[in-house]
Amino acid sequence: MNSIRMIGAALIGLGLAAGASAQGSDPISDTAAVYATYQSEVTVVKEKPLSSAGDIDHALTSLGGHNPDQLSKGWIAYSALIASQDPEYRAAVRDIESFYGREALESGMRNDVRYARTLGGGDNAVSAALMATEADSRRLNSAAAYVKEQAYSLQAAGWAKAKIGNSGAKARKLDSSQSAGIPAKLGLVTAMNAADFDSVLLQAGASGAPSLWDSVSGAASAIRFPAAVKSGLTGNRKRVKFGKEPIADQIATLAAYRVLGSSTEKNSSQINSAMAERETKGCLNMANLNLQQCVAAANQQYEVPFCIGEHALSDVGKCIGGVYQ
């Protein structure tokens, strides 16, 4: 039984059809869908062994072709979606808005990047996001081990021992993909903007919950998310690692905008600023560069899966996993 079954023996999905229209487009959800798209491709690679050079090329592009800025923003946005579900934090944001007015609250967030996390429930909200990140990081490490193992097992396959030919051209093609980025899949954008998606986000940040993305495949005709999570989940709440507080502050700020529903033109610059995080972007950029170098040095087809596992999966897990302790 594959990883999709991790949330339960039989998943009851929300059944959000890929072609359905979203209940209003939220820029935070739209951006998070880029990260969801990456994770959906991780699911594909985890479920289907590499059986041809074409499979390897597809995995290389779908996992290694993401733009580091877009993927970093996608992860921050997804983290904010999780954080925005904390009941105490939602109440605190609404109370401040009701008492002082929305403009005063938004002004506080513009003038002090730490302000949003100081509100009631702020630390718990970020902790929920970090727990979801830990589950995602473990998932990526598991996928990396699986793909790298194939780099060894494929040495017995005749097609996998074939010479690549022009590995430099393959690396340059990958560089072009990374520069352009991979757009979010429409089905995931639609699903993540649906009115009932908050219930999915709430369980994804639950203590001890598995990665949400173990239940999602972008290859499906209908994007299905679990409707309920098993009760009795336990796990330690995550704290922000020393020196990573600015990232936690950005997650809390973006989560507050999500609670407020501030998706208008007026707040677009503040929302984009809260999504932009240089450290994670830089880490993902280095992973991309290392992937290019690894691919350029590969001589035979079976060597490329090691590059994918090490740099397009494991390194990404380390980049997002360096925020919590």
QUIRA-V303709 format. One record per residue. N is the residue number from 0. OMEGA is omega in degrees with one decimal (none if undefined). BURIAL is b if it has 9 or more other ideal C-beta (glycine too) atoms within 8 Angstrom, else e. Layout:
N;OMEGA;BURIAL  N;OMEGA;BURIAL
//
This chain:
0;-172.0;e  1;-173.2;e  2;178.8;b  3;-176.4;b  4;-173.4;b  5;-178.0;e  6;178.2;b  7;-178.2;b  8;177.9;e  9;-178.8;e  10;171.3;b  11;-172.7;e  12;171.1;b  13;174.5;b  14;-179.0;e  15;-175.6;b  16;-176.6;b  17;-177.4;b  18;-177.7;e  19;179.4;e  20;179.9;e  21;178.6;b  22;-178.1;e  23;-176.9;e  24;178.9;b  25;-176.5;b  26;178.3;b  27;177.4;b  28;178.8;b  29;-179.7;b  30;178.4;b  31;-179.7;b  32;174.6;b  33;176.3;b  34;177.9;b  35;178.5;b  36;176.0;b  37;-177.7;b  38;177.8;b  39;176.9;b  40;173.9;b  41;178.4;b  42;-179.4;b  43;-178.1;b  44;179.8;b  45;-173.3;b  46;-173.7;b  47;178.4;e  48;178.1;e  49;-174.6;b  50;178.7;e  51;176.1;e  52;177.9;b  53;177.0;e  54;-179.8;b  55;-179.9;b  56;179.2;b  57;179.3;e  58;179.9;b  59;-178.0;b  60;-174.9;b  61;179.7;b  62;-175.8;b  63;-175.4;b  64;-178.4;b  65;175.2;b  66;-175.1;b  67;178.4;b  68;-179.0;b  69;-178.9;b  70;177.2;b  71;177.6;b  72;178.9;b  73;178.8;b  74;177.9;b  75;-179.1;b  76;177.8;b  77;177.8;b  78;179.1;b  79;177.1;b  80;177.4;b  81;-177.1;b  82;-176.3;b  83;-179.0;b  84;-178.6;b  85;-174.7;b  86;-179.2;e  87;-179.5;b  88;177.4;b  89;-179.8;b  90;-179.3;b  91;178.9;b  92;-179.9;b  93;179.4;b  94;179.1;e  95;179.0;b  96;-177.8;b  97;-174.8;e  98;-174.8;e  99;-176.7;e  100;-177.4;e  101;-177.8;e  102;179.2;e  103;179.0;b  104;-179.7;b  105;176.3;b  106;177.5;e  107;-180.0;b  108;177.9;b  109;-173.1;e  110;-177.6;e  111;-176.4;e  112;-178.6;e  113;-169.7;e  114;-173.8;b  115;-176.9;b  116;178.7;b  117;178.6;e  118;-178.8;b  119;-179.9;e  120;-176.7;b  121;-179.2;b  122;178.4;e  123;178.5;b  124;178.9;b  125;179.0;b  126;177.8;b  127;178.1;b  128;-179.2;b  129;175.5;b  130;176.1;b  131;178.6;b  132;178.7;b  133;178.6;b  134;178.5;b  135;-179.5;b  136;176.5;b  137;179.8;b  138;-179.5;b  139;177.8;b  140;177.8;b  141;178.5;b  142;179.5;b  143;179.7;b  144;179.7;b  145;-178.4;b  146;-179.9;b  147;176.5;b  148;178.7;e  149;176.8;b  150;178.8;b  151;-177.1;e  152;-178.4;e  153;178.4;b  154;178.5;b  155;-179.0;e  156;-177.3;e  157;-177.4;e  158;-176.4;e  159;178.6;b  160;-179.6;b  161;177.4;b  162;-179.9;e  163;179.8;b  164;-179.3;e  165;-178.6;e  166;177.8;b  167;177.5;e  168;177.9;e  169;179.5;b  170;178.9;b  171;176.7;e  172;177.5;b  173;178.3;b  174;178.7;b  175;178.3;e  176;-179.5;b  177;178.4;b  178;-178.5;e  179;-176.8;e  180;178.7;b  181;-177.4;b  182;177.4;e  183;177.0;b  184;-176.4;b  185;-179.8;e  186;179.6;b  187;175.7;b  188;-179.9;b  189;-177.9;b  190;-175.3;b  191;174.1;b  192;-177.9;b  193;-175.2;b  194;-175.9;e  195;-178.4;e  196;180.0;b  197;179.5;e  198;176.4;e  199;179.9;b  200;-179.0;b  201;-179.0;b  202;-179.9;b  203;179.5;b  204;-179.2;b  205;-179.6;b  206;177.7;b  207;-178.4;e  208;174.5;b  209;178.2;e  210;176.9;b  211;-171.0;b  212;172.9;b  213;-177.0;b  214;-172.5;b  215;172.6;b  216;178.2;b  217;179.3;b  218;-177.8;e  219;177.9;b  220;174.9;e  221;179.3;b  222;-177.4;b  223;175.2;b  224;178.9;b  225;-179.2;b  226;-179.3;e  227;179.0;e  228;-179.8;b  229;177.3;e  230;176.1;e  231;177.3;e  232;179.0;b  233;179.1;e  234;-179.7;e  235;175.8;e  236;-175.3;e  237;176.1;b  238;178.9;e  239;178.5;b  240;179.9;b  241;-179.8;e  242;-179.1;e  243;-178.5;b  244;179.3;b  245;178.4;e  246;178.0;b  247;178.9;b  248;-180.0;b  249;178.2;b  250;-179.4;b  251;179.3;b  252;-179.8;b  253;178.0;b  254;178.7;b  255;176.4;b  256;177.7;b  257;178.4;b  258;-179.4;b  259;-175.5;b  260;-175.5;e  261;-179.2;b  262;-179.1;b  263;178.5;e  264;-176.8;e  265;-175.9;e  266;-173.7;b  267;-178.8;b  268;178.8;e  269;179.1;b  270;178.5;b  271;179.0;e  272;179.6;e  273;178.4;b  274;-173.4;b  275;-176.8;b  276;-169.4;b  277;-173.6;e  278;179.2;e  279;176.7;b  280;-180.0;b  281;178.6;b  282;179.1;b  283;176.9;b  284;177.6;b  285;176.8;b  286;178.0;b  287;179.6;b  288;178.0;e  289;177.4;b  290;178.0;b  291;-178.6;b  292;179.7;b  293;179.7;b  294;-179.8;b  295;-178.3;b  296;-177.7;e  297;179.1;b  298;-177.1;e  299;-174.4;b  300;-174.3;b  301;179.7;b  302;-175.4;b  303;177.8;b  304;176.0;b  305;178.7;b  306;-179.8;b  307;-177.9;b  308;-175.7;b  309;-170.0;b  310;-180.0;b  311;179.2;b  312;-176.2;b  313;-179.7;b  314;178.3;b  315;176.9;b  316;178.5;b  317;-178.4;b  318;-179.5;b  319;-177.1;b  320;-178.9;b  321;-174.7;e  322;-174.0;b  323;173.3;b  324;none;e
//
